[in-house]
Amino acid sequence: MRGVDLKALGIPSEEEYVEAYCRRTNRSGIENWDYYIAFNMFRLAAILQGIAKRVLDGTEASQQAKEAGAGAYDLSKLAWAQIDKSVKID
């Protein structure tokens, strides 16, 4: 969604989303937020890898499968960058 004006679409920033979630659930914050983001990015990358394999096997379920599966590697790199960002070395 790079380059998309999320604000114009009414989609909050990550910070705004977390603040709203915490306000609605009476939390002061979410510990290990970066971990949850990275975990879900890797999870989605694994799903995309499965789609890529189905494309190779000829059993894909949609015409967009090849494009979706092709995103697995890039998403896993982004997930790793999320981990690098969150690691605090003392």
Order of alpha helices (4+ residues) and beta strands (2+ residues): alpha-alpha-alpha-alpha
